[in-house]
Each structure stands twice: as structure tokens, then as C-alpha cells.
Amino acid sequence: MKILVINCGSSSLKYQLINMENEELMAKGLVERIGIEGSRVKHETIGKEKKVIEGKLNDHGEALKIVLDSLVDEEYGAIASLDEIGAVGHRVVHGGEDFAESVIIDDKVMDAINRNIDLAPLHNPPNIIGIEACKKILPNVKQVAVFDTAFHQTMPALNYIYALPYEEYENHKIRRYGFHGTSHKYITDRAASMLGKSVDEVNLITCHLGNGSSITAVKGGKSYDTSMGLTPLEGLPMGTRTGNMDPAIVGFIMDKDGLSIEEVNNLINKQSGVLGISGVSSDFRDIEEAAEKGNERAQLALDIFENSVRKFIGSYLTEFDSLDEVDGIVFTAGLGENSKSTRANIINGLSAFGVKIDDEANDMRGEEKIVSAEDSTIRVFVIPTNEELMIARDTLELVK
Ligand code: ADP
């Protein structure tokens, strides 16, 4: 079966067509600037020349139409007819407490995703628009929702209840949900397979370090604790997000700078993190380059980021009974897969736990590999993530 995977952002739509007979990628692409001047589709059928299509796209429905046209195009397409698409898998950011697993989308599911808009006002609405557009254009094809939060629904209350009055949880469902679940789950499955263990036997600390970053303690193959919270703002400092800080700072800044809730939310989500500290960029490559040229604030941003990762790993090690129980520390996503210096700096700072990197093994990008030294107490893995494949696998499982 061929499965189309869709990931809708507020003005973007990413897609992949995957042949599930061999899990091979057939085509992929990205639609940018939907509803904005200068819309553009970048389409690639594997083995054929890339195609860029420009022209105003007013909404996600129009974007999806061009994507489907591209997939069946005689010259640069991947399939002969849309009938070849067996199912569509959608990435949905927030499933709240309603979804601990992926589901086939029906009216009840749509109601629940709509109910959770409150918890993810920036993310769930475009996901819903993407699903509605697919339902209209492909009415006979089954649609599946795969939630970023689902993997973390196994966390115990010990790790998801905030120290607020309990009524805040009861009345408004304020709790830790966690994100990047599809990625943490994918690398957990891969690490288990590399270790020759069944998934429910593996204990890991998985580090998804990209533009957005989160760390998860995985116990027996399940999420036990994770660094992101009610929203994807908590935990590590990120490209533009603060991560953890004293919650009193929000009110303080609003008062001092005369900011509204919307303005302060914008400041802590879009102007902070390593961008805010360095003043250079939100992109780690730019920051590494600036630091190498002697920019002290860029270096400080990197140091703060790496130190935060170390402190999370250190604190998550306390969730296990002994170091022997921990099968691995896993790095993934843009930074985790590609930046050997980030990986080395993080691991070198964990010497108190006896974790050691092998510099030669670590001297690579984007490979699935063990990069720890022979005598390291805990193995260190690099595993390139593949959220789209995970979504396609869940989709196939549900529709077959
Ligand atoms: P997202 O999917 O959250 O947008 P990614 O997982 O693609 O993000 O990660 C993007 C981040 O990874 C960027 O900050 C980018 O600079 C960083 N990155 C990618 N390649 C490298 C590299 N070779 N060295 C350092 N950082 C890298």
C-alpha cells in the first residue's frame, strides 16, 4: 500500500508518499507561504528531477490540490493515479488526554482534536484544515491522525502534574503533555532493534535536538518523563524558545516593558532561546560559525544549550535504579544527528557518570551508529529520526 503523510503548519504543508511494501520513499515535498504572496511548491519524486511550482495558493485546499497533481504528473510525478493512495496519515500536534495512540479519523475524533485547540492554538488549527482538505479531495480514502503527544501519555502523574492547585489540572487540564512523541518513539524502536532487545525491555534517554528540542526518559519502551510541558515551550532553550525559566519573569517583563499577554508570548516563543542569547540567529549552524569567529554571546548560547541538555540527562538518570539499567543515550534531529561538537560537548560533560564518547566514531553526520567509547558506562547512539515513516507505519497498521 502507498501512504501519503501530511504535516500541515499554519502556512506550510509538508508531504511524503511512502510505498509500504518496502517502506521506500517515493516522493516528498513542501508547500510554503500558503495564503501569502509568493506561494511555492517544492516537489521531488525520488529518481527524477526536482520541480518548483510558483503561484498564489490561497488556502491548504489549493495547496493539497497542487500536491496531488504533482504526484500524478506524467513528467515529474510518482504514481499513475490517485487511486494508488491507500490511506493518508496526518501529523496532529496536540491530542490532549484523549489520545494515547494513533486513530482512524471520524467525526468523534475531529471533535476531540477541535476540543484540544485550546492547548495548541498555533498548531491544531492548521492540522485540522489539512485533514478537512484531504477529506474533501480524497473522500473515499481513510485518514489517520498521529499525535505528537500520544507517546507521552504513559507518563505517571508523578511526572505530569505541576505543583499548581490541583483544580488547575481538573478544571483546565493543565499538565505536562510532552511533544516530539513520534520521533522519541521511532528512535526507541530503532535503538531496541540495534540492541537486539524487544521494545518493552529498553531503557533510554532520548534527545531530540533540532530547532525545537526535547529529552525523554524511556522506561520499558514507554515515555516515563519528558522535558516539554503543557506546550512545546518548556524544557531546553531552543532556536527561539526560552525553555525553563522562573515563571515570575513573565509578569515582570509584562510590567517593565508594558507588554500584553500576546506580546510576551511572542517574546518567549519567537525571540528567545539561542537567538535571544546570541543575537546572531536561531540556526545552530550560524551560531557555531559566529562562535568560531570569536563571538562571545554565540559561544555563551551554545554553552547554555549544551549545559541544559546535560542537566536534563543527569536528572533523568535519577529516574532509573542504576546506571546498568540504562541501555543508551540517543541523539536525533538536525543538531543531534549532524553536530559532532554538540554531541561531544554534551557527553564530555557527563564524565561524573562514566559516559565517554569515541571521537573517531563520533566524527560523522547523519548515520545510525554507536558513538560511545568501549569503556563507557552507557552506550551513546546517533539515530536519524523518521517521523514520516512512523506516521506511515501507524497508518498502515490501522487501515489494513
Ligand atoms: P525542525 O524539524 O525542528 O525545524 P531540525 O530537526 O531540522 O529542526 O533541526 C534544525 C537545526 O539543526 C538547525 O538549528 C540547524 O542549524 C541544526 N543543524 C543542522 N545541521 C547541522 C550541522 N551540520 N551542524 C550544526 N547544526 C546543524
Residues whose N, C-alpha, C, O or C-beta is under 5 A from the ligand:
A	BS01	ADP	L209 G210 N211 G212 S282 D283 F284 R285 A333 G334 L335 N338 S339
